[in-house]
């Protein structure tokens, strides 16, 4: 029955794609109103274009919505987007983003994510950088499906593009936003834009945040985390075709938010009791700093436009921590462990002029990352990786309403390690991967505000090596087909975007963990523990997404989103489903982070008063079906279905200030975003409980 509905949905999309369009033109012209949907532009294909004209499944979150919902991290920002989820494992060191079930279940530093995150056009490889970095944002774009030709490696699941607000030369402007909320949350954010001449402007933005953890230990202690971030941009625009934008950002995060809750405590209703033990874990003090310099230059040259983006980013810091063994004794003491990670990126593009009927772009890409071990670390090596690529894509108009798409990318990636521990397979090693990604498709304008498309594309995620002994695992790749439609109807008062897709994976990366009885006295508590990083055989994904927005009357907006997802292994592949048990065939099992159904809806209404002020309440609801939240498809990792209600209310005065109240997870539903199996114990990582707060925003 489920396949019938999906096939029927695909059939309807195909009929509309081939025959649709003409009858809907008159319907769109039959009504008129000033209350219409906003035109949204995106840079999904590395050029500015209308969201409704991009043949990619794209969702957008505007910067003002991020502020109004009290969002701090990427998990807050992406929560209402179909077939997108986030998972946290640890002390606030970052979030894994999953698009259509693809993310990363490998330990940090072992595997790469299947989702490429980019900030102002530059790749962001470490998720920690985003914890306090989402401020003064113009918008966040989410591209679903493999984007290998334009974004390269590690975009088999999709891409997240974050765009900050840019300096402008026409006026002095800015804002100050102050927020207070549950769990001692305090946040101050501000930005100012200053024109320095008719062609030169600067923008300075700042944010400071502090919050307590949502869980506490057995002694009642809650961890806390605070951070500051600043961003300075200088922009030179001698004319409409040329600009140079220099960006410097600095982020510092201190402390940790422990969040691991045992299944035993969870089942007993102790949702906020974590596994840490006073006083040892309370002595842990982390300081993480991220500084970045990036230049974006754009200027015309010959028949096209050149864009150059060199970026230098350094992440460094230190930590102090103590740990205990199974007997409750102090097992290690690590003080002031410094770390230092440096990334260098160079991105060169050459694309068409704005008046060209043929859309084309070619580029060169180079990146290098060095991640040396800390001086006191005896269990890890120095790590490094680099990548080189050449790519191109063209959209050719065969007629005024029909276009063809073709793209390619050739990548050469290298990873390796040096100065490895004695128990590794070798003191140093390197691994090389080369591959070609491609994209082909067609676009058809079915009416003035309706487009259909069909695309096929590939993506690759590079391999790596185990953090236990340096043993390598191979690349992961996928090929996808997507049929979609984007439309605005009823005089732009109804938007319906829909797609169906099919992926086939090869070499899906997993980690298999198990234990065997210690026979030589070298194990831990009588057990030898193993973890092997390897590649599954073939897997497949089948799904659909519908996103709708309707304007009702002259002040009400209704959103409704639906997603279907079926990810499973389709060939023989064996893993340990029980820590001390035998290997079990995974064929036919569901892959992690793949809820079969999810529904998200929202409604807001704007009340207008005689003095020009407005009051806008918004109610949001989302429901997600059960899903495996850990690598293994076993009952212990199966997270139950859950529902969530969020509420915001914003009063906007005529005096350039607004007051916003928010209640996220207003009904205080308890659910968790990921789980791990540690020996015979299961650990859950809870998602946010109910959080309420108020934000005061003053613009000038």
Secondary structure by P-SEA (a helix, b strand, c coil): caaaaaaaaaaaaaaaacccccccccccccccccbbbbbbbbccccccccccccccbbbbbcaaaaaaaccccccccccccccccccccccccbbbbbccccccccccccccccbbbbccccccccccccccccccccbbbbbccccccccccccccbbbbbbcbbbbccccccbbbbbbbccbbbbbbbbbbbbcccccbbbbbbbbbbbbbccccccbbbbbbbbbbbbbbbbbbcccccbbbbbbbbbbbcccbbbbbcaaaaaacccccccccccccccbbbbbbbbbbbbbbbbbcccbbbbbbbbbbbbbbcccccccccccccccccccbbbbbbbbbbbbbbbbccccccccccbbbbbbbbbbcccccccccccccccccccbbbbbcccccbbbbbcbbbbbbbbbccccccccccccbbbbbbbcccccbbbbccccccccccccbbbbbbbbbbcccbbbbbbbbccccccccccccccccbbbbcccbbbbbcccccccccccccccccccccbbbbbbbbbbccccccbbbbbbbbbccccbbbbbbbbbbbbbbccbbbbcccccccccccccccccccccbbbbbbbbbbbbcccccbbbbbbbbbbbcccccccccccccccccbbbbbbbbbbbccccbbbbbbbccccbbbbbccccccccbbbbbcccccccbbbbbbcc
